[in-house]
Amino acid sequence: MAKSSLSTYRTKRDFTKTAEPSGADAVAPSEHGRFVIQKHAATRLHYDLRLELDGVFKSWAVTKGPSLDPHDKRLAVEVEDHPLDYGDFEGTIPKGQYGGGTVQLWDRGTWEPEGKLSPQRALAKGDLKFTLHGERLHGSWVLVRMKRDRTGGKRTNWLLIKHRDEHAVEDNGDAVLAEDRSVASGRAMADIAAGRGRGPKPFMLEGKAAGEADAVWQSTPKFGAAKSGAAKPKAARTRKAPAADMPDFIPPQLAQSVDRPPTGGGWAHEIKFDGYRTQLRIEDGTATLKTRKGLDWTQKFGAIAAAAKGWPDAIIDGEVVALDENGHPDFAALQVALSEGKTEDLVFFAFDLLFEGGRDWRADPLSARKGRLQELLAGQGADATSAIRYVEHFEEAGDAVLRSACRLSLEGIISKRLDAAYQSGRTDRWTKAKCRGGHEVVIGGWSTTGNRFRSLLVGVHRGGHLVHIGRVGTGYGAAKVARLLPKLQAVEAETSPFTGPRAPRGDKTIHWVKPELVAEIEFAGWTGSGMVRQAAFKGLREDKPAAEVEADAPAPRAELAEPVAAKSAAPARGRATSGGKPVVMGVALSHADKALWPDAGDRKPVTKQDLALYLEAVGPWMLPHIQGRPCSILRAPDGIGGQIFFQRHAMPGTSSLISLVKVAGDRKPYLQIDRIEGLAAVAQSGGLELHPWNNWPGEPDRPGRLVFDLDPGPGVEFAAVVEAAREMKDRLEALGLVPFCKTTGGKGLHVVTPLAKARGVDWPAAKAFAREVCRRMAEDQPDRYLVTMAKAKREGRIFLDYLRNDRMSTAVAPLSPRARPGATVSMPLTWDQVRHDLDPKRYTLRTVPALLAKSKAWDGYDAAARPLDGAIKRLEGKKAA
């Protein structure tokens, strides 16, 4: 095994001529081992694999690059150890220097050894098995040391081999190498060689300021932490202000909502915090904290007030938040901290200085205000671990900062004009762009099922009226409900506070309240009628009066003030774009025009953008049938003619719009699509088919539906499949169940019956029931049906597949496209449509949105759920009879 000393590395390089790091600046080892792969165009193009171990990068030059095909054994030549800061290096090494050529950060992430041996011992034995969690490479790999050749070469040669797992492919394993874009800067090799572009930097990374250099590694992220070497706000001329009396309170400046952040220079982009806007005022060494409306909340934020005790006189604008285990703002945690009085868990993030030492700073530009604020906090010893912290900002690439914030599951960003004064009220000098839909709403009532809390009825003010915008039915845990109900009951009313044509009607399940409570919700977007879609409760907002809650519609991008005298021209009408990429449901699509299907029966290719727009159109119908259920995704990044594979588990780089869930019996989290934007993320990844589990939402161990797959063998006309579906319908109805039908997108039909919760009915019982139903149907007509998978017996008969009714079994989702010629879709049907002239091929990605809009298929699905225990008893009774 190579020595861990960096002496060999340093003796090979002249650091007065190459920009490569010398390793003199210590980089803390990562809690999880890092890896990088650098594409290196030196004398020969190769890929440098580096694994963090013992404080250095163990390194190999992989001559042809890694392959995803386990049959390919790639030569990996062991080279000298590299310092950890080499993991951030991207650029050019001058010609004539060791390794001269262009270096691109092609992949990076974390790695972990496999097996019982330590990685040191495994390397010594010459057999290192490991798992990669990268942006491009994933899964299990092995490095095997070759015997030294007889020529006496000084290098040690290894073989890099991909293990067989869900990330492996059987052929064309080199296809992954076709991607010529840096995972750090987005630049191609030619761009790096020519010194073009600085590219987006992953958000909140340690090292240089955004726009100052290439993206770098964050080994120990601290949310909102001041960074060593970070660029301070640019110096700006400041006016000489006369002494002034410090106000008791300054109404805050507010941001205008936009769909995308401002472009061009002159803007500072900051985190959009998920907390309470607060003003910190220090006078004569005593600190007070006030809400955006001037309410004194010093007692609630006692630990922050104590931290500012003895500071110079000042008024500082900021946000009070609670942080989760990843150091990200968590509004729910903030609610808990306030209700339990745990003020030591709260942090005040300071982003603006309004007044200091007798000087009013509001007329000075933001750049000057932030510069002075940073000096003030540093002088008081505030740092990345304090209760009061300075908020860093980035001055370039607003779209890139937003994308990075979204990847970290943050709320979004606030963009501020650097040359603008502080102006109370809402202005276009501050804008906010969100990663996901969020809104403040007024609570007008709540509904119950029996004695159990069910949902909130919410609205916003429009034209002097409280307009109903929908129900908020998710996001509640037992603790949240316990805190919420007493507050609702305290303002209970006899009549509805809503007015207008969409005001909900009351019944015995509805409890009206006075419109005094404000809630923060997260939702998937607006319907055409102005109602919220898939809304989830986040918490109550006690800092904002209900009368101020209005619909928060984004301002047109062309109305934003630009930092130059002339405004840019208004963008062309049509779908939003980000950096020239089409945006669907907030997701920017790369290679949007890539053809995923050659055609959909119309001789026109179906592109990635077509797929995303289809999922946007059918998503509201589809989502209830996949929410809360682990989901396998069949992906074809290069279309149905290229590599096709299933993805079941999460991996680094998985979109934050897709939920990750852990299920008993598997240590790896599964994918789950719980919000409509997740469908756009699926399309962006080249996901063509969705195959959810059939469990009750959120309860993997409880059967939620039965799926009977009617799969015709050779020589079976489709009319026979229709007859089989109708016979299955009759049998299920006789057992007290309510069946529904859909095409599979192929040659068969699915008969689906929703299940209500029933005690004692687990997956083995559900599977046994489905098997017995199919067995009896096949026994009655053995010449038409069978329940075995043997292909030799399927000629002229229909396979009654009951095997999808198991805990981890899946079935294609209703409305999911299929990775088959014609871009067919699994189409929900009414039973009137299940007739002899039914043609499944007419339901395609092109035709279904319009057909679905006019269809009543599966109406009443949820209400049709029946307990399976009763059906089991009926089936057993029939057997006994």
GILIN-V317982 format. One record per residue. OMEGA is omega in degrees with one decimal (NA if undefined). Layout:
{{OMEGA} {OMEGA}}
//
This chain:
{{-177.9} {177.1} {-178.1} {179.4} {177.8} {-176.7} {179.0} {178.8} {-174.7} {-178.7} {-179.7} {-170.3} {172.8} {-172.0} {170.0} {-177.1} {-179.7} {179.5} {178.7} {-179.7} {-179.8} {-175.6} {179.7} {178.5} {-176.6} {173.7} {-176.5} {174.9} {-178.8} {175.1} {174.5} {-176.5} {179.3} {168.8} {171.5} {169.0} {-179.3} {175.5} {-167.3} {178.0} {177.2} {177.2} {172.2} {176.7} {176.4} {-178.6} {-178.6} {177.0} {-179.1} {179.6} {-180.0} {179.4} {177.0} {173.6} {177.6} {170.9} {167.6} {-166.0} {176.4} {173.3} {-177.9} {-165.4} {-178.7} {-177.4} {-178.8} {177.7} {178.4} {180.0} {-178.7} {177.8} {-176.4} {177.2} {-171.8} {177.3} {177.9} {-175.0} {179.9} {177.9} {-174.5} {174.3} {177.9} {178.9} {-176.9} {179.8} {173.6} {178.0} {177.9} {-169.7} {171.3} {-178.4} {-179.2} {172.2} {-173.7} {176.5} {-177.9} {175.7} {-179.9} {-179.9} {-176.3} {-179.3} {-175.0} {-179.0} {178.8} {173.8} {-171.7} {176.9} {176.0} {-178.6} {178.7} {178.4} {177.0} {179.7} {175.7} {177.0} {-175.3} {-177.8} {172.0} {179.2} {178.3} {-179.7} {178.9} {176.9} {179.6} {178.7} {179.5} {-179.3} {-176.7} {174.9} {-175.3} {177.8} {177.5} {172.9} {-176.1} {176.2} {178.3} {-178.3} {-177.8} {170.7} {-169.8} {-179.5} {174.6} {169.4} {-178.4} {-179.1} {177.5} {174.9} {-179.9} {-179.7} {-173.3} {-179.1} {178.2} {178.3} {-177.9} {-177.6} {173.1} {-177.2} {177.2} {171.3} {175.7} {-173.1} {175.3} {175.0} {177.0} {174.6} {-175.4} {179.0} {-179.5} {174.7} {-176.0} {178.1} {-179.1} {179.8} {179.0} {-174.3} {-178.5} {-177.5} {-178.8} {-179.3} {-177.4} {177.6} {177.8} {176.0} {-179.6} {-173.9} {-177.9} {-175.2} {171.9} {179.9} {-179.6} {178.4} {-179.5} {-179.6} {-178.7} {-180.0} {-178.1} {169.9} {175.0} {169.8} {-179.9} {177.2} {178.0} {-169.7} {176.7} {177.0} {-175.6} {176.5} {-174.1} {-178.9} {178.7} {179.1} {-178.4} {-179.4} {180.0} {-180.0} {-176.8} {-171.6} {173.2} {-177.7} {179.6} {-174.5} {172.5} {-173.9} {176.3} {-175.6} {171.7} {-171.1} {176.4} {179.2} {-178.9} {-178.7} {174.7} {177.0} {-177.7} {178.2} {179.5} {176.7} {178.7} {179.4} {174.5} {-173.0} {176.1} {176.9} {-177.5} {175.0} {-177.4} {179.6} {174.2} {-177.7} {177.6} {176.6} {-172.2} {169.2} {-176.6} {-175.8} {175.9} {-179.0} {175.7} {178.2} {177.8} {179.4} {179.5} {177.6} {175.8} {-178.9} {176.4} {179.9} {170.7} {-178.6} {-178.8} {172.9} {167.7} {-175.0} {179.9} {-177.0} {179.9} {174.5} {-171.3} {176.4} {178.7} {-178.6} {179.0} {177.9} {-178.3} {176.0} {-179.7} {-176.7} {171.0} {178.8} {-176.1} {179.7} {-178.9} {177.8} {175.8} {177.3} {-177.6} {179.6} {-178.7} {-178.7} {-179.9} {-178.5} {-172.6} {-177.6} {177.9} {177.5} {179.2} {-179.7} {-179.0} {-179.1} {179.0} {178.2} {175.8} {178.0} {-179.0} {167.0} {-174.4} {178.8} {179.7} {-176.4} {175.6} {-177.9} {166.0} {-176.2} {175.9} {-176.2} {178.0} {-179.0} {179.6} {177.9} {-177.6} {-175.7} {178.9} {177.8} {176.3} {178.2} {-179.9} {-179.3} {179.8} {-177.6} {-178.5} {177.4} {-179.4} {-175.5} {178.2} {178.9} {-174.1} {-179.8} {173.7} {177.3} {-174.7} {-179.4} {179.7} {177.4} {-177.1} {-176.0} {179.2} {172.6} {179.4} {-179.9} {176.3} {-175.8} {-168.7} {-178.4} {178.8} {178.9} {-179.3} {-178.6} {179.0} {-179.1} {-179.1} {177.3} {179.6} {178.5} {180.0} {177.0} {-179.1} {-179.1} {179.2} {178.8} {178.6} {176.7} {178.3} {178.6} {-172.8} {179.6} {-175.4} {174.0} {176.5} {-173.9} {178.4} {-179.8} {175.8} {175.7} {176.0} {-174.0} {-178.7} {170.2} {179.7} {178.7} {-179.0} {178.3} {178.3} {179.4} {-179.9} {177.7} {-179.3} {178.7} {179.0} {178.3} {176.3} {-175.5} {-175.7} {-179.8} {170.9} {178.8} {-173.7} {175.7} {-178.7} {-176.0} {-173.2} {174.2} {176.8} {-176.5} {-179.9} {-179.1} {-176.7} {-179.1} {177.8} {173.4} {171.4} {176.9} {176.7} {176.8} {-173.5} {173.8} {-178.1} {-177.2} {175.5} {-176.3} {168.3} {-176.5} {176.0} {178.8} {178.8} {179.5} {173.9} {-179.5} {-179.4} {169.7} {-170.4} {176.8} {-174.2} {175.5} {-177.0} {-175.5} {173.1} {170.5} {-169.7} {178.9} {175.6} {179.1} {174.0} {176.7} {178.1} {-179.7} {171.6} {-173.9} {179.6} {180.0} {174.0} {178.8} {178.2} {-169.5} {180.0} {178.5} {-176.6} {167.2} {-178.1} {-179.1} {178.8} {-179.4} {179.9} {177.9} {-173.5} {-172.6} {179.3} {179.6} {176.0} {-178.3} {-179.5} {-179.5} {-179.1} {-176.4} {-178.7} {-173.2} {-178.5} {175.4} {-176.3} {174.8} {178.1} {-174.1} {-178.7} {179.0} {-177.4} {177.1} {-179.4} {171.2} {-173.9} {179.2} {-175.3} {175.6} {-178.1} {175.5} {171.8} {-175.2} {-175.6} {-176.2} {179.6} {178.7} {170.6} {179.2} {171.0} {-176.4} {-172.6} {179.8} {-176.8} {170.7} {178.5} {179.9} {175.1} {177.0} {179.2} {178.3} {176.1} {-176.8} {178.6} {-179.2} {176.9} {179.4} {175.9} {174.4} {-179.1} {-176.0} {-175.2} {177.5} {-179.1} {-176.5} {-177.7} {-176.4} {179.3} {178.5} {-174.1} {-178.2} {178.8} {175.7} {176.2} {-177.1} {-175.1} {-177.5} {-176.9} {178.2} {178.2} {-178.2} {175.1} {-173.2} {-177.3} {177.4} {176.8} {179.7} {177.7} {179.7} {178.3} {178.7} {177.5} {-175.6} {-178.0} {174.9} {175.9} {-178.0} {-178.7} {-179.9} {175.4} {179.6} {177.4} {-178.6} {177.4} {-178.2} {177.2} {-176.1} {172.3} {-179.1} {-174.3} {-177.5} {178.8} {-179.7} {177.6} {171.5} {177.9} {178.0} {177.2} {-177.4} {-178.7} {178.9} {176.8} {-179.0} {175.8} {-173.9} {175.6} {178.0} {175.8} {179.8} {-179.3} {179.6} {175.9} {-178.9} {175.1} {-177.3} {-175.5} {-174.8} {-179.2} {176.8} {-174.5} {-167.1} {-179.4} {-178.9} {178.6} {-179.2} {175.5} {-178.3} {173.6} {-170.7} {171.4} {-177.9} {174.4} {-174.3} {175.4} {-173.7} {179.7} {178.9} {-172.9} {176.7} {-178.4} {-179.5} {178.7} {-178.8} {177.0} {170.4} {-179.0} {-174.2} {175.0} {176.5} {176.3} {-177.7} {175.9} {-176.6} {176.2} {177.5} {177.4} {-178.3} {175.4} {-177.7} {175.6} {178.3} {-179.0} {177.6} {179.1} {-176.9} {-179.0} {178.8} {177.7} {173.5} {176.3} {-176.3} {-174.9} {-178.9} {-171.2} {178.4} {177.0} {177.6} {176.4} {176.6} {176.1} {179.4} {-179.8} {-179.2} {-177.3} {178.0} {-175.4} {-177.0} {176.7} {-178.4} {-179.0} {168.7} {-177.7} {-178.2} {168.5} {-180.0} {177.4} {-178.1} {-175.1} {-176.0} {-177.5} {178.0} {-179.7} {177.4} {172.9} {178.7} {176.1} {-176.5} {-180.0} {-170.1} {-176.0} {174.3} {179.0} {175.7} {-179.2} {175.9} {-178.0} {177.6} {177.6} {176.9} {176.9} {178.9} {178.3} {179.1} {-179.5} {176.1} {176.9} {176.8} {-178.4} {-178.8} {-178.7} {178.4} {178.2} {178.5} {176.2} {179.4} {-179.4} {-176.6} {173.1} {-175.2} {173.4} {171.3} {176.8} {-171.3} {177.7} {-174.8} {-175.3} {176.4} {172.0} {169.3} {-171.0} {175.7} {-179.5} {-177.0} {169.9} {179.9} {179.1} {-179.1} {172.9} {179.4} {179.6} {-177.3} {176.6} {178.8} {179.0} {-179.8} {179.8} {177.9} {-179.1} {178.6} {-177.7} {176.3} {-178.9} {-178.3} {-178.5} {179.4} {178.6} {179.8} {-179.8} {-179.5} {-175.3} {179.1} {-178.2} {-172.6} {172.1} {-177.7} {174.9} {-176.3} {-175.5} {-177.3} {-177.1} {-177.2} {-170.2} {178.9} {176.5} {-178.3} {-178.4} {177.1} {176.9} {-171.8} {177.2} {-170.2} {178.7} {-176.1} {177.9} {-171.3} {-174.9} {178.1} {-177.0} {171.0} {-177.8} {-176.2} {172.4} {-178.9} {175.7} {170.6} {175.5} {-179.2} {-176.0} {177.5} {-179.9} {178.6} {179.0} {-173.7} {173.3} {-167.6} {173.1} {-175.1} {162.7} {-180.0} {175.8} {179.8} {-177.6} {-177.1} {-170.2} {-178.8} {178.7} {179.5} {-177.3} {-175.4} {-179.9} {-178.9} {-176.7} {178.5} {178.6} {-169.7} {-169.4} {-177.7} {179.8} {179.3} {-178.7} {-178.7} {-178.2} {-172.7} {172.9} {-178.4} {175.8} {172.1} {179.9} {-177.2} {-177.2} {-179.0} {-177.0} {-178.2} {-179.9} {178.1} {-175.7} {-177.6} {177.2} {179.0} {178.7} {179.3} {178.9} {179.7} {178.8} {178.1} {177.2} {-179.6} {-180.0} {-179.9} {NA}}
//
